[in-house]
Amino acid sequence: DGQFILDLAPRHPIYVELIDGEACRAIGRVHRDGEAAKRLLEREGFEASGLIDIFDGGPTMTCGRDNLLTLRASRVARVGIGTPDIDAVPHLLSTVGIDAFRAVQAHATVHEDVATIDADTARALGVGDNDRIRISNG
């Protein structure tokens, strides 16, 4: 319910000018070990929001759902349960609805508006023949 965040948050303003200089300069910055993750988020469409994360003091990154590169580069197809071609490449596959959302990375053969996936992948997604799934290069 978010109460634990309220319990962690300071009750009064924190005067950054009173904090040690090195600690002050670290506020809102990504640790060098997190730079690769930040670049990945930026490639996907995320931007720094200007807010500071309450847990680690780093920047908070945000992106509108419709601006996510993976979503923009995806398409919806009908499921065909079978055996993907031998040279089928892995794709990020997901259900199209929010209720009971599922996603997997699996091999699929995509031809026109049909994605052929194997029975195990269909089971993992909870879909059957002719159901719709979202496909993105994995």
KOLPA-319294 format. One record per residue: residue number from 1; residue in three letters; x, y, z of N, C-alpha, C, O in turn. Coordinates in Angstrom, 2 decimals, padded with zeros to 5 digits. Layout:
BEGIN
GUTOR num residu    n.px    n.py    n.pz   ca.px   ca.py   ca.pz    c.px    c.py    c.pz    o.px    o.py    o.pz
GUTOR NUM    ALA       X       Y       Z       X       Y       Z       X       Y       Z       X       Y       Z
...
***
This chain:
BEGIN
GUTOR num residu    n.px    n.py    n.pz   ca.px   ca.py   ca.pz    c.px    c.py    c.pz    o.px    o.py    o.pz
GUTOR   1    ASP  000.81 -001.21  000.00  000.00  000.00  000.00  000.85  001.26  000.00  000.30  002.37  000.00
GUTOR   2    GLY  002.15  001.13  000.00  003.03  002.30 -000.05  003.35  002.90  001.30  004.15  003.84  001.38
GUTOR   3    GLN  002.76  002.39  002.37  003.01  002.94  003.70  004.49  002.84  004.08  005.02  003.73  004.73
GUTOR   4    PHE  005.15  001.75  003.66  006.56  001.59  004.03  007.41  002.70  003.43  008.42  003.09  004.03
GUTOR   5    ILE  007.03  003.21  002.25  007.79  004.32  001.65  007.59  005.57  002.50  008.54  006.31  002.76
GUTOR   6    LEU  006.37  005.82  002.91  006.12  006.97  003.78  006.89  006.85  005.09  007.38  007.85  005.62
GUTOR   7    ASP  007.01  005.64  005.61  007.77  005.43  006.84  009.25  005.69  006.65  009.92  006.12  007.58
GUTOR   8    LEU  009.77  005.45  005.44  011.19  005.68  005.15  011.51  007.13  004.83  012.61  007.60  005.09
GUTOR   9    ALA  010.55  007.83  004.28  010.78  009.20  003.83  011.07  010.12  005.02  010.48  009.96  006.09
GUTOR  10    PRO  011.98  011.07  004.82  012.26  012.02  005.89  011.04  012.87  006.20  010.25  013.18  005.31
GUTOR  11    ARG  010.88  013.23  007.45  009.75  014.06  007.87  009.98  015.54  007.59  009.04  016.33  007.54
GUTOR  12    HIS  011.25  015.90  007.40  011.62  017.30  007.18  012.54  017.38  005.98  013.14  016.38  005.59
GUTOR  13    PRO  012.66  018.56  005.37  013.55  018.71  004.22  014.98  018.34  004.58  015.42  018.54  005.71
GUTOR  14    ILE  015.70  017.81  003.60  017.13  017.53  003.78  017.87  018.67  003.09  017.70  018.90  001.90
GUTOR  15    TYR  018.67  019.36  003.84  019.44  020.48  003.29  020.73  019.92  002.70  021.68  019.61  003.42
GUTOR  16    VAL  020.74  019.79  001.38  021.84  019.16  000.68  023.15  019.90  000.94  024.21  019.28  000.97
GUTOR  17    GLU  023.08  021.20  001.12  024.28  022.00  001.36  025.01  021.58  002.64  026.20  021.85  002.79
GUTOR  18    LEU  024.32  020.92  003.55  024.91  020.51  004.81  025.51  019.10  004.74  026.15  018.65  005.70
GUTOR  19    ILE  025.32  018.41  003.63  025.84  017.05  003.46  027.28  017.15  002.97  027.64  018.08  002.26
GUTOR  20    ASP  028.09  016.17  003.34  029.47  016.07  002.88  029.52  016.27  001.36  028.65  015.77  000.64
GUTOR  21    GLY  030.53  016.97  000.86  030.65  017.31 -000.56  030.60  016.12 -001.49  029.89  016.15 -002.50
GUTOR  22    GLU  031.34  015.05 -001.17  031.36  013.88 -002.04  029.97  013.22 -002.08  029.51  012.83 -003.15
GUTOR  23    ALA  029.32  013.11 -000.94  027.97  012.53 -000.88  026.99  013.42 -001.65  026.11  012.92 -002.34
GUTOR  24    CYS  027.14  014.72 -001.51  026.26  015.66 -002.19  026.37  015.51 -003.72  025.36  015.53 -004.42
GUTOR  25    ARG  027.60  015.36 -004.21  027.81  015.21 -005.66  027.26  013.88 -006.18  026.98  013.76 -007.38
GUTOR  26    ALA  027.10  012.89 -005.31  026.59  011.58 -005.73  025.07  011.56 -005.87  024.53  010.66 -006.52
GUTOR  27    ILE  024.39  012.52 -005.28  022.93  012.53 -005.33  022.46  012.70 -006.77  022.88  013.62 -007.47
GUTOR  28    GLY  021.58  011.81 -007.19  021.01  011.89 -008.53  021.90  011.35 -009.62  021.57  011.48 -010.80
GUTOR  29    ARG  023.03  010.75 -009.27  023.96  010.20 -010.26  023.89  008.68 -010.23  023.58  008.07 -009.21
GUTOR  30    VAL  024.19  008.09 -011.36  024.22  006.64 -011.48  025.62  006.15 -011.10  026.61  006.72 -011.54
GUTOR  31    HIS  025.69  005.12 -010.28  026.96  004.50 -009.93  027.57  003.90 -011.20  026.84  003.48 -012.10
GUTOR  32    ARG  028.89  003.87 -011.27  029.55  003.34 -012.49  029.09  001.92 -012.82  029.05  001.56 -014.00
GUTOR  33    ASP  028.75  001.12 -011.82  028.26 -000.24 -012.07  026.86 -000.25 -012.69  026.43 -001.27 -013.22
GUTOR  34    GLY  026.16  000.87 -012.62  024.82  000.95 -013.17  024.75  001.67 -014.51  023.67  001.83 -015.07
GUTOR  35    GLU  025.90  002.12 -015.02  025.91  002.87 -016.29  025.36  002.05 -017.45  024.62  002.58 -018.28
GUTOR  36    ALA  025.72  000.77 -017.53  025.24 -000.07 -018.64  023.72 -000.20 -018.58  023.04 -000.15 -019.61
GUTOR  37    ALA  023.18 -000.38 -017.38  021.72 -000.48 -017.23  021.06  000.84 -017.63  020.00  000.84 -018.26
GUTOR  38    LYS  021.67  001.96 -017.27  021.12  003.27 -017.64  021.11  003.43 -019.16  020.12  003.89 -019.73
GUTOR  39    ARG  022.20  003.04 -019.83  022.25  003.13 -021.29  021.18  002.26 -021.95  020.56  002.66 -022.93
GUTOR  40    LEU  020.97  001.06 -021.39  019.93  000.17 -021.90  018.56  000.82 -021.78  017.77  000.79 -022.73
GUTOR  41    LEU  018.28  001.41 -020.64  017.00  002.11 -020.44  016.87  003.28 -021.41  015.79  003.49 -021.97
GUTOR  42    GLU  017.94  004.03 -021.61  017.89  005.17 -022.53  017.64  004.72 -023.97  016.88  005.36 -024.69
GUTOR  43    ARG  018.27  003.62 -024.39  018.01  003.09 -025.74  016.56  002.68 -025.89  015.98  002.78 -026.98
GUTOR  44    GLU  015.96  002.22 -024.82  014.57  001.78 -024.85  013.61  002.97 -024.85  012.43  002.81 -025.16
GUTOR  45    GLY  014.11  004.17 -024.51  013.27  005.36 -024.54  013.11  006.06 -023.19  012.42  007.08 -023.11
GUTOR  46    PHE  013.72  005.54 -022.15  013.62  006.14 -020.82  014.45  007.41 -020.73  015.48  007.54 -021.40
GUTOR  47    GLU  013.99  008.32 -019.89  014.71  009.57 -019.61  014.69  009.82 -018.11  013.81  009.34 -017.40
GUTOR  48    ALA  015.68  010.57 -017.65  015.70  010.96 -016.24  014.51  011.88 -015.99  014.24  012.78 -016.79
GUTOR  49    SER  013.81  011.65 -014.90  012.61  012.42 -014.60  012.91  013.68 -013.78  012.05  014.54 -013.62
GUTOR  50    GLY  014.14  013.77 -013.26  014.47  014.87 -012.38  014.22  014.54 -010.91  014.54  015.33 -010.03
GUTOR  51    LEU  013.65  013.37 -010.66  013.39  012.94 -009.28  014.52  012.02 -008.82  015.23  011.42 -009.62
GUTOR  52    ILE  014.67  011.93 -007.52  015.72  011.11 -006.91  015.07  009.88 -006.28  014.06  010.00 -005.60
GUTOR  53    ASP  015.66  008.72 -006.51  015.15  007.48 -005.93  015.38  007.49 -004.42  016.49  007.73 -003.96
GUTOR  54    ILE  014.33  007.23 -003.67  014.41  007.29 -002.21  015.30  006.18 -001.63  015.81  006.33 -000.52
GUTOR  55    PHE  015.48  005.09 -002.36  016.25  003.96 -001.83  017.74  004.09 -002.06  018.54  003.78 -001.18
GUTOR  56    ASP  018.15  004.56 -003.26  019.59  004.60 -003.54  020.12  005.98 -003.89  021.32  006.14 -004.10
GUTOR  57    GLY  019.26  006.98 -003.97  019.72  008.34 -004.26  020.05  008.59 -005.71  020.51  009.68 -006.07
GUTOR  58    GLY  019.81  007.60 -006.57  020.09  007.75 -008.00  018.91  008.39 -008.72  017.88  008.66 -008.11
GUTOR  59    PRO  019.08  008.64 -010.01  017.99  009.26 -010.78  016.84  008.28 -011.02  017.06  007.07 -011.13
GUTOR  60    THR  015.64  008.80 -011.09  014.47  008.00 -011.45  014.27  008.16 -012.95  014.21  009.28 -013.46
GUTOR  61    MET  014.15  007.04 -013.66  013.99  007.04 -015.11  012.53  006.71 -015.42  011.94  005.84 -014.80
GUTOR  62    THR  011.96  007.41 -016.39  010.57  007.16 -016.78  010.45  007.11 -018.31  011.28  007.65 -019.04
GUTOR  63    CYS  009.40  006.45 -018.76  009.10  006.38 -020.18  007.62  006.04 -020.33  007.11  005.15 -019.66
GUTOR  64    GLY  006.96  006.75 -021.18  005.56  006.43 -021.48  005.48  005.08 -022.18  006.33  004.76 -023.01
GUTOR  65    ARG  004.48  004.31 -021.86  004.33  002.98 -022.44  004.43  002.98 -023.96  005.11  002.14 -024.54
GUTOR  66    ASP  003.76  003.91 -024.60  003.74  003.94 -026.06  005.05  004.41 -026.66  005.23  004.34 -027.88
GUTOR  67    ASN  005.98  004.88 -025.84  007.29  005.33 -026.32  008.37  004.27 -026.19  009.50  004.48 -026.63
GUTOR  68    LEU  008.05  003.13 -025.59  009.03  002.06 -025.44  009.42  001.51 -026.81  008.56  001.12 -027.60
GUTOR  69    LEU  010.72  001.48 -027.08  011.20  001.00 -028.38  010.73 -000.43 -028.65  010.29 -000.74 -029.76
GUTOR  70    THR  010.81 -001.30 -027.64  010.39 -002.68 -027.83  008.92 -002.76 -028.25  008.56 -003.56 -029.10
GUTOR  71    LEU  008.09 -001.92 -027.65  006.67 -001.92 -028.01  006.46 -001.32 -029.40  005.68 -001.85 -030.19
GUTOR  72    ARG  007.15 -000.22 -029.70  006.99  000.41 -031.01  007.47 -000.50 -032.14  006.94 -000.44 -033.25
GUTOR  73    ALA  008.48 -001.34 -031.86  009.04 -002.22 -032.88  008.34 -003.58 -032.92  008.76 -004.48 -033.65
GUTOR  74    SER  007.28 -003.73 -032.15  006.58 -005.02 -032.11  005.35 -004.99 -033.01  004.96 -003.95 -033.53
GUTOR  75    ARG  004.77 -006.16 -033.15  003.51 -006.25 -033.89  002.68 -007.38 -033.31  003.20 -008.24 -032.59
GUTOR  76    VAL  001.41 -007.37 -033.62  000.50 -008.40 -033.14  000.29 -009.41 -034.26  000.13 -009.05 -035.42
GUTOR  77    ALA  000.28 -010.69 -033.87  000.06 -011.76 -034.84 -000.83 -012.83 -034.21 -000.98 -012.90 -032.99
GUTOR  78    ARG -001.40 -013.65 -035.06 -002.18 -014.80 -034.58 -001.23 -015.96 -034.30 -000.19 -016.09 -034.95
GUTOR  79    VAL -001.58 -016.78 -033.34 -000.78 -017.94 -032.97 -001.09 -019.10 -033.89 -002.25 -019.38 -034.21
GUTOR  80    GLY -000.03 -019.76 -034.32 -000.14 -021.04 -035.01  000.74 -022.01 -034.23  001.96 -021.86 -034.21
GUTOR  81    ILE  000.14 -022.99 -033.59  000.94 -023.93 -032.80  001.47 -025.01 -033.73  000.72 -025.65 -034.47
GUTOR  82    GLY  002.77 -025.18 -033.68  003.43 -026.15 -034.55  004.91 -026.16 -034.26  005.33 -025.95 -033.11
GUTOR  83    THR  005.70 -026.41 -035.26  007.16 -026.43 -035.10  007.74 -025.26 -035.88  007.62 -025.20 -037.10
GUTOR  84    PRO  008.37 -024.31 -035.17  009.01 -023.20 -035.89  010.09 -023.74 -036.83  010.65 -024.80 -036.59
GUTOR  85    ASP  010.36 -023.00 -037.90  011.41 -023.39 -038.84  012.73 -023.60 -038.11  012.96 -023.02 -037.05
GUTOR  86    ILE  013.58 -024.44 -038.68  014.87 -024.77 -038.07  015.73 -023.52 -037.87  016.53 -023.46 -036.94
GUTOR  87    ASP  015.57 -022.53 -038.74  016.37 -021.30 -038.64  015.60 -020.16 -037.95  015.98 -019.00 -038.06
GUTOR  88    ALA  014.52 -020.51 -037.25  013.73 -019.50 -036.54  014.60 -018.82 -035.49  015.41 -019.46 -034.81
GUTOR  89    VAL  014.41 -017.52 -035.35  015.18 -016.75 -034.38  014.34 -016.52 -033.13  013.11 -016.56 -033.18
GUTOR  90    PRO  015.02 -016.26 -032.00  014.26 -015.97 -030.78  013.58 -014.61 -030.88  014.13 -013.65 -031.42
GUTOR  91    HIS  012.39 -014.54 -030.35  011.60 -013.31 -030.28  011.13 -013.13 -028.84  011.03 -014.09 -028.08
GUTOR  92    LEU  010.83 -011.90 -028.49  010.13 -011.63 -027.25  008.66 -011.74 -027.58  008.14 -010.98 -028.41
GUTOR  93    LEU  007.98 -012.68 -026.95  006.56 -012.94 -027.22  005.77 -012.64 -025.95  006.20 -012.96 -024.85
GUTOR  94    SER  004.61 -012.02 -026.12  003.78 -011.74 -024.95  002.31 -011.81 -025.31  001.92 -011.76 -026.48
GUTOR  95    THR  001.51 -011.93 -024.26  000.07 -011.82 -024.46 -000.24 -010.35 -024.75  000.58 -009.48 -024.46
GUTOR  96    VAL -001.40 -010.08 -025.30 -001.72 -008.71 -025.67 -002.49 -007.96 -024.59 -002.55 -006.74 -024.62
GUTOR  97    GLY -003.06 -008.67 -023.65 -003.84 -008.02 -022.61 -003.06 -007.85 -021.33 -002.05 -008.52 -021.10
GUTOR  98    ILE -003.52 -006.96 -020.51 -002.89 -006.71 -019.22 -003.27 -007.78 -018.20 -002.45 -008.20 -017.40
GUTOR  99    ASP -004.54 -008.22 -018.24 -004.97 -009.27 -017.33 -004.21 -010.55 -017.66 -004.17 -010.97 -018.82
GUTOR 100    ALA -003.62 -011.17 -016.66 -002.87 -012.41 -016.83 -001.75 -012.26 -017.85 -001.49 -013.17 -018.64
GUTOR 101    PHE -001.08 -011.10 -017.85  000.01 -010.85 -018.79  001.12 -011.87 -018.60  001.50 -012.20 -017.47
GUTOR 102    ARG  001.64 -012.37 -019.71  002.76 -013.29 -019.70  003.69 -012.94 -020.85  003.24 -012.47 -021.89
GUTOR 103    ALA  004.98 -013.17 -020.65  005.96 -012.92 -021.72  007.05 -013.97 -021.63  007.43 -014.41 -020.55
GUTOR 104    VAL  007.56 -014.36 -022.79  008.65 -015.33 -022.87  009.54 -014.94 -024.04  009.13 -014.22 -024.95
GUTOR 105    GLN  010.76 -015.44 -024.00  011.62 -015.35 -025.17  011.68 -016.75 -025.75  012.07 -017.70 -025.06
GUTOR 106    ALA  011.30 -016.89 -027.02  011.25 -018.21 -027.64  011.39 -018.08 -029.15  011.19 -017.01 -029.72
GUTOR 107    HIS  011.73 -019.20 -029.77  011.83 -019.23 -031.23  010.43 -019.20 -031.83  009.50 -019.83 -031.34
GUTOR 108    ALA  010.31 -018.45 -032.91  009.04 -018.35 -033.61  009.33 -018.09 -035.09  010.29 -017.42 -035.45
GUTOR 109    THR  008.48 -018.64 -035.92  008.53 -018.34 -037.35  007.35 -017.42 -037.64  006.20 -017.78 -037.38
GUTOR 110    VAL  007.64 -016.26 -038.17  006.59 -015.28 -038.43  006.41 -015.18 -039.94  007.34 -014.87 -040.68
GUTOR 111    HIS  005.19 -015.46 -040.39  004.85 -015.36 -041.81  003.53 -014.62 -041.91  002.50 -015.08 -041.42
GUTOR 112    GLU  003.59 -013.46 -042.57  002.43 -012.57 -042.67  001.90 -012.27 -041.27  002.61 -011.66 -040.47
GUTOR 113    ASP  000.68 -012.67 -040.96  000.14 -012.32 -039.64  000.03 -013.53 -038.70 -000.75 -013.52 -037.76
GUTOR 114    VAL  000.84 -014.57 -038.98  000.82 -015.77 -038.14  002.22 -016.03 -037.58  003.21 -016.01 -038.31
GUTOR 115    ALA  002.28 -016.26 -036.27  003.52 -016.63 -035.60  003.42 -018.09 -035.19  002.57 -018.45 -034.37
GUTOR 116    THR  004.27 -018.92 -035.77  004.27 -020.33 -035.41  005.18 -020.53 -034.21  006.37 -020.22 -034.25
GUTOR 117    ILE  004.60 -021.05 -033.14  005.34 -021.32 -031.90  005.06 -022.76 -031.49  004.05 -023.34 -031.89
GUTOR 118    ASP  005.97 -023.33 -030.70  005.74 -024.71 -030.27  004.75 -024.76 -029.11  004.40 -023.74 -028.52
GUTOR 119    ALA  004.31 -025.98 -028.81  003.27 -026.17 -027.79  003.73 -025.72 -026.40  002.93 -025.19 -025.63
GUTOR 120    ASP  005.01 -025.92 -026.07  005.51 -025.50 -024.76  005.45 -023.97 -024.62  005.08 -023.46 -023.56
GUTOR 121    THR  005.80 -023.26 -025.67  005.74 -021.80 -025.65  004.29 -021.34 -025.52  003.99 -020.41 -024.77
GUTOR 122    ALA  003.39 -021.98 -026.26  001.97 -021.63 -026.18  001.45 -021.85 -024.77  000.68 -021.04 -024.24
GUTOR 123    ARG  001.86 -022.95 -024.16  001.44 -023.25 -022.77  001.98 -022.19 -021.81  001.26 -021.72 -020.93
GUTOR 124    ALA  003.24 -021.83 -021.99  003.85 -020.81 -021.11  003.13 -019.47 -021.23  003.01 -018.74 -020.24
GUTOR 125    LEU  002.67 -019.15 -022.43  001.93 -017.90 -022.64  000.45 -018.02 -022.28 -000.23 -017.02 -022.08
GUTOR 126    GLY -000.04 -019.26 -022.20 -001.46 -019.46 -021.92 -002.33 -019.12 -023.13 -003.44 -018.60 -022.98
GUTOR 127    VAL -001.81 -019.42 -024.33 -002.56 -019.11 -025.56 -002.78 -020.38 -026.37 -002.13 -021.40 -026.17
GUTOR 128    GLY -003.72 -020.29 -027.30 -004.02 -021.40 -028.20 -004.01 -020.91 -029.64 -003.77 -019.73 -029.91
GUTOR 129    ASP -004.28 -021.85 -030.57 -004.35 -021.49 -031.99 -005.28 -020.31 -032.22 -006.37 -020.24 -031.65
GUTOR 130    ASN -004.83 -019.40 -033.04 -005.58 -018.20 -033.47 -005.72 -017.13 -032.39 -006.29 -016.08 -032.67
GUTOR 131    ASP -005.21 -017.37 -031.17 -005.16 -016.27 -030.19 -004.14 -015.26 -030.71 -003.30 -015.58 -031.55
GUTOR 132    ARG -004.23 -014.05 -030.19 -003.30 -013.01 -030.61 -002.16 -012.88 -029.59 -002.38 -012.96 -028.38
GUTOR 133    ILE -000.95 -012.67 -030.11  000.21 -012.39 -029.25  000.98 -011.21 -029.84  000.82 -010.88 -031.01
GUTOR 134    ARG  001.79 -010.59 -029.03  002.65 -009.50 -029.47  004.05 -010.08 -029.66  004.52 -010.86 -028.85
GUTOR 135    ILE  004.70 -009.68 -030.76  006.02 -010.20 -031.12  006.99 -009.04 -031.30  006.71 -008.06 -031.98
GUTOR 136    SER  008.14 -009.19 -030.68  009.22 -008.24 -030.86  010.51 -009.02 -031.00  010.64 -010.09 -030.40
GUTOR 137    ASN  011.45 -008.52 -031.76  012.75 -009.22 -031.83  013.35 -009.24 -030.45  013.42 -008.22 -029.78
GUTOR 138    GLY  013.79 -010.42 -030.03  014.31 -010.63 -028.69  015.75 -010.31 -028.59  016.33 -010.44 -027.51
***
